Amino acid sequence: MKIIYSAQAVGLTPHIVSVEVDLFKGFHTFSIVGLPDKAVEESKDRVSSAIKSAGFKSPKNSGQQKVVVSLAPADLKKEGPIFDLAIALAYLLAKKDVEFNPEKKLFLGELSLGGELRPIKGALLLAQYAKDRGFEEVFLPEENAREASFIKGITLYGAKNLTEVISHLNTKTPGERQKKKTDVDGETLKAAVPRDFSLVAEKSHEDAIDFSDIKGQEGAKRGLEIAAAGGHNIAFFGPPGTGKTLLARSFAGILPPLSLEEALEVTGIYGVVGKTGGALVTAPPFRAPHHTSSYVSVVGGGTFPKPGEITLSHRGVLFLDEFPEFDRRVIESLREPLEEGVISIARAKGSEIFPAQFILIAAFNPCPCGFYGDKTKECVCTPSQLVKYHQKISGPIVDRIDMWIPVVRIEHEKLSPDKKRAKNILKESDIVRKRIKNAREIQKERFKNAKALLNAHIGVKEIDSLLPLSDSVRALLIESAKKLDLSARSYHRVIKLSRTIADLDNSDNIQEQHLLEALQYRPKQFVY
């Protein structure tokens, strides 16, 4: 009995699944064992029809024959139709209708009743795992081969249907097997050509909102540049209609593209939830869930834990507009990912730790009506409404956000188009993005022997060695920390923010002006 190998992802963790088929005489049954879910159980009908469409005798028309399909390990819950191709080939091998060596080959794919291979979720993640486990070939739907073709060191075969896979693998000669009307002798699948990441890495920013489209708000733009350069979290607050959402949306236009390793990691996450569209994700993700989104959709979870918006923002941006309007549990759940870069999901039937290293952009009005402290319109909120609104954002969350920037009203005259700026071919966001890429290159060189990628990711133990301060700057920091009553976390975050500002200034050391700019972004009396 030969073993066919397939795989599935549980959460974001891949698992190899062994598929075995046993045939013996008896009253006809077709059973699948190994904790299959409903979709796996239904594969009996899909596989039977697909085998028939490929020109072989269907398992359901084999008379007095019992068919037992075993999916191992038996204690792992099997979900989805991803095992269809492996089950079909395992049956044909057991029936001796085909002959081939399945060693070091992985088979992934859902079969239609006509034998066509349909796209699956998590192809890139599973192909990468197969390579790491020593597999040499992966057979998968043609649509998924393009997505996984950036992985080097393993051969990928994208097939349209079951017949193509059989024709490629079957080593039986025409004289040894009954000729099938669908057989194409000598036809083999073509391996997917490995793609050059550098040719697709530079994502076009033509559709992104350019900084020049935002009139005024120079302080907010400066804050976004710093946040992008060092991976810092930022919050905008101010009256409605002042451009907070527009500023956040423009952030996508100044972020550099992902590296190959980051792109494969992000695409793996998106592939598991079926959001890649068959392409590699090369731009940092920008997720903006609505404030009415449920706790599970944002944080992740379910009976068997799945990634939520927080994980889908990994290596990118999580934009929470109307921040205090989110469920209190959602806001408090940000504590772990903002501090550790991961989020732990524990449920009765399993637990997972998902990556969640993102830049948080929060935007909100100063009060429920939006005009608290406004010079032109009077606030109509009651004191109790103000207190309740402010209490939605707890102190620990405030402490984890590096920059709090007011977005104020701008004069109507500034809203008129700038004819001089319109003539400038080079967009403002392009200029800013170049400065950000330069600052990130400086950090990459600084952290080449550390786990951190950006200044914001530095751990407490590494701050003194990687981000040193001169005696005068440290004295100024200590004095300022006492006056502002900074917590230990805020103290360290100010150092990281100062280092990013210095990097943008191409300064080898953190100067006093860098520290003073970082300090001005700290919230004063709970940001209002």
N, C-alpha and C positions, 0 to 999 in steps of 0.2 A: 504494500500500500504506500503510495507516494503522497507527500505532503505538499500542498500548494500554499504559498504565503500571500497574505493580504495584510492590511493594516487599518487602524482607525485612530482618531484623536479623541481622548476623553478630556474635556476642557481644552487645554493647550498642550496636553501631554500625549505624544504618539505611543502607540502600542502595536507590536507585530502580532498578527492573528494567524494561526495555523488552521488550514482547512483540509479536512480528511473526509473521504466518502467511502462508505462500505456498502456493498451490494450482496444480498443473499436471498435465496428463494423463500417464498412465503406469500401470505395475503398482501396485496399491494398497499404499501404506505410510503409516504415521503415525509420524513421528519428532520427537523434541524434542532440540534442540542447545543448548549453552551450559552445560556442566558440571552436568547435572541429577543429583540423587541418586535413589535407588530410589523415594522417595515422589513425586518430580516425574515420573519415568518412568511411574509407575502412573496419573498424572493423565489419560493418554490414554483409559483405560477409564472413569474417572469422568466426564470431560468429554463423551465420546461418549454415555453413557447419560443424562446430565443434559440435553444438547441434544435428544435424542430425547423425553425426558419433557416438555420445554418446547414440544413440538409441531413441531419442525423435523426435517429429515432428518439422521440420525446420520452423522458422518464415516466410520464404518465401513461404511455402506451406500451410499456414493457411487460405487460402481463403480470404473472406471479413473481413480482420482484419487490423486495423491500429496500428502500434507499434511506440510509442514515447519514446525515451531514453533521460532522462535529467541528465546532469552532472553539479553538483553544487559545488562551487559558479559559477554562470553563467558568471561573468565578468572575470574569470580566464581562460587564454588561455590553452586549453588542447592539449597536444602534445604526440605523440607516441602510440604504441599499448599496453601500460601497463594496460589499462582498460578492455581488452577483457574478462578476467575471470570474473570480477565483472559484466559486462554487460550480459554475458551468464547466470550467476546464478540469476541475477535480473529478467531476462526474464522468466526463469523456475519457479521462485517464483510467478511472476505475473500470469503465465499460470496455476499455481497450479499443475505442474507436480512434483514438489518436495516441501518438507516442512522442514524448519529449522529456528532457531533463529539467525539472522545475527548480533545481538548486540555484540559489543566489538570484532568483527572479521574484519580483513582487508584482502582484496583479491588483489593480484598483479600477472600479467602474460599475456603474449601474447599467443594467440591460433593459431595453424596451422589449415588447413582445415580438417585434420584428428582428431583434438581435442587434439593434444599434446601441452604441455606447453613449450614454448621457453624462454630462459633466458632474463632477462630485465636489464636495467641500474639503478644503484642507490639503489639496494635492501637493502644493509646494512644501508644506510642513512635513508631510509624510515622505515625500521624495528625499528631502534633506536627511530625515531620520534613517531612511533605507540606506543611504550612502554611508552614514555614520556607523550603521550596523553591519557593513560589509557586503551589502547587496550590490550586484553589478548592473542589473537591468530592471527597469520599471515599465510595465505596460499599463497605460491609462488612456482615458478618452482624449481625442485629438485636441479638443478645446483646452484641456488642462495641461497638455504638453507645452504649449506656448508659455503658460504661466511659470512652469517649473524649469524652463530651458536655461535659466541663469545659473543653475546649480552645476558646478563643474565636478568631474570625477565619477560620473555615473551616466549610463546610457538610457535615454528616455525614448520610448516608442509610443507615439500617439496613434490610436486606431479609431476608425469610424464605426466598426462593428465587430461582432464575435468572429465572423468568417475571416476577416483580415488577420486576427490574432492567431487563429488556428492554422491558416495557410503559412504564416511566418514560422510557427513553432513545430508543426507536425513533421516528424522525421520518417514517417511511413512512406514507402514508395507507392506509386499507383498500383503496382502489382500486389502489394500487401494489404490493400484496403479497397473496399467497395468505392467506386468512383461516385462522388457526389456532384449533383448538378451545379452546386455553388462553389466547388473547388476550383482554384486557379493555381495550377502547378507552377512552382518556381517563383511565385510572387512573394516578396518579403516586404515587411514594413521598413520605412526609412526612419533612421534615428533622428530625433529632434536636434537641429543644429544649435549648439550652444550660442547664446546671444551675448553681445558685448554690452555690458552695463553702461559704459561711458557714453554710448550712443543714445541712450534713453534717459540718462540721469538728469540732464538739465531740463527741468519742467518749464514749460512756457508760463510766464506770468502776465500774459497779455490780458487775460480776463480778470485778473485781480484788481482790487481797488488800489489806485496809486496814492501815495502820500500827498501828491500835489492836488488830488481831488478833494482833500480835506482842508478847508480854509481855517486858518488860525490853529489853535490848539497845539502850539509848538512844544509846550511842556509835556503834553500827553504823547506826542510823537517821539520825543526824546526818551520817555519812559519805555515805549514799545521797543525802541532800538536797543536799550540796555537789557530789557527782558529777553529779547531774541538772542543777543550776544552771549549772555551768561546762563540762560535757562531759568530766569527768575519769574516768580509769580507776581501778578500785577492786578490791581483793582482800580476801576474808574467809578467815581461817584459824582453826581451833579443833577441838575434839573432835567426833565425830559426834553428831548429834541436838541440837545447840545452836541451830539455826535459820538456818544459812547459806543453804540453798536457799530457805527461806521468805522471808528478807530479799530475796534476789535477785528472787524472783517478785513481791514487793510493789512493786518498782521501777517496773513498768509503770503502776501506779496514781498515780504522782506526776509522770509525764512530761507536759508540755503537748502538745496535738495538733500535727501538722505544719502548716506554712504551705502555701498553694496550690502554690507553686513546689516545695517539698520533697515534697508529696504526689504531684505529677505525676512527679517524678523517681523516687520510690520505686515508684510504680505501674508506671512504664515498665520498671523492673528486674524486678518481679514478673510483669509481663505476658509478658516474654520467656521466662520459665521456666514460664509457665502456672499461676501461683499467685494470681491476683487474684480469681477467682470472679466476674468481670464487674463488680466494684465498685472504687471509688477507695480506695486505702489512705490513711486519714487519721490513724491512730495510729502513733507510732514503732514500727518492727518490733522484736519481741523474739524472738531466735533462740537456741535452747538445744540444740545438737547433743550427742548422747551421746559419751562419751569413747572409744567404740570406732569412731566414725565414721572413714571413710577420709580420707586426705590430700586427694584430689581433691574429695570431697564438701564439705569444709570450706573449702579454699583456692580451689577452682575449677580448671578445666582440661578435659581430654579431648582427643581428636584435633583437634577444632575447639573452642577454648577457650569454656567456658560459666561463668557465675557460680556461686560456691559460697556457703556459709553466711556467709563474711566479707562478701561483697558484698550478700547478702540482709539483712545487719544495717545497711546504710548508712542514716544518719540515725536509727538506733535503738540497740539494745543487743545485744551478743553475750555470752551467759552461758555460761561454760565451767565446769561443775561437775566436781569431781574433776580439777582442772586438771593436776596432774602425771601423771595416768593417760593423758592424750592422747599420741599419737605425738609423739616429739621433733621431727620435721619440722614437724608442725602448730604446735607451740608456737613454734618458731623462725621460722615463716613470718609470725607476727604482727608482727615487727619493722618491716617497711615500712609496713603500714597504720596501726599505732599512731603512727608518726612522720610519715608523709606523707599519710595519708588516702586512699591508693590502693593497689592491689595489681597487680603486673605478672605476667601469665601468658604464658610463651613456650613454644611447642610447635613441632614440625617443620613443621606445616602452617599455622601462623599464630601471632600473638601479639596480646594484648589488654591494655589497662590499664583495670581496673574500679574504680569508686569504692568506697571502703571507709572512710568516716568514721563510726565508731561508738564507743559507750562500752563498754569491756570490763569485765565483772564476772567475776572468777575466784573460785572457792571450792574449798577443799581442806582435808583433815585434816593435822595436823602431821607425820604419819608413816604408813606403810602400815597399821598396826593402828589408828591414830587416837588413841592415848592418850599420846603423847610429851608430857611436862610436865604431865599431868593429875594433879590432887591426889587423886582418888578411885580411879582405876584405874591399874594398872602397865603400862607399855609393854613389849611382848614382842619388839620389833624388834631385830635384831642391828645392831651398828655399821655393817656393810657395807650392810645394807638402808637404814639411815638416810641414809648418804652417797649411795647410788644414787638414792634418792627425792628428796633435796634437789638433786642435780645435774641433775634433769630441767628445772628452771627456771634458766636461765642468767642471769648478771649483766645483760646487755643488756635482757632481758625485765623483770627486777626494776626496772631503771632507768626503764622506760617506764610503769610503773604508779604513779600519783600517791599513792594511799592504801593502806596495809596496816593492816587493822583486825582485831584479835583478837575472836573471838566465843566468849565463855566460857559456862560452865554458869550457869544461873540457879536461884535457890532455888525449891523446889516450891510454896511458899506463893504466889509471884508468878504461878503458872499459873492460879490461881482467877479466875473472871470478875469484872470490876470493874463493879459495879452502877451506880455513878455515871456511868462512861463510857458504859454501854449506853444511858443516857437522852439522851445527847448526839446530836442529830439530825445535825449536821454531822460528817462523817467526818474523822478525823485526816489522812488522805491528801489530802483536799480542801483543808485548811488549808495543808499543806506545799506542795501544787501551786501555790497562789496566791502563796506566797513565791518559788517557783522561777520562775514567770512574770514576776514583778516584777523579779527579778535578771536574767532574760534580756532584758527590755525595756531595762534599763540597759546591758547589753552591746551590744544592737542599736544604741542611740544612740551608744555609744562607737566601734563599728566600722563606722559607716555609710559611711566612705570607705576601708575596708579589706576584704580578702577574707574575713577570719575571721568566723565566726558566733558563737562562744563563746570564752571566755578560753583554753580548752585548745588552740584552733586557731591561736593567735597564733604567728607565726614569730619566729625569734631576732632578725632585723633590726628588728622592730617593737616588741619588748618595752620598750626604753628610752623610746620616744616615746609608746606607748599605755598602758604600765603603769609610770609613774614611781614612784620610792621617795624618801622623805625621807632626809636624811643619817643620822639616828639609826636608822631602820629598815634602811637599807643596811648600816650598820656592824654591826648585830645579825645580819643575814643572813650577812655575810662571816665574822664570828666563829663563828657556828653551823655554817657550811659547812666551816670548817676542823676543828672538833671532830668533826663527823659524817663528815668525809672525803667530801663530796658531789662527784659528777662535775659537769661543766659542764651536762650535760642536766638532772640533778637540781636544780641551782642554779636554772635557768630555770623548771623545773616548779614549784618551791616558790613562785616569784613569781606564776605564773599561779594557783596554788591559793589563795594569799593574797588575790589580787584577787577571786576568787569569794567567799571568805568575807566580804570587805569589802562586796561587792555584796549579799549576803544580809543584811548588817547596815546596808544603806543608807548606807554611809560613802563619802564622796568620795575619801578617801585610804586607803592601806593603813597600818593602825596596827600597833604592836608585838604586840598580842594576836592580830591576824589572822595575822601571820607565825609566832608561836609555835604557834598551833593547826595551821598548815600543816606545820610542822616535826615535830610529834609523829606525823604520819601516815607519815613516812618509815620504811622497814624498818630494824630494828636487828639487826645480826649475821644478815643473811639471813633476816629476818622471824621466826625461831624464837627 
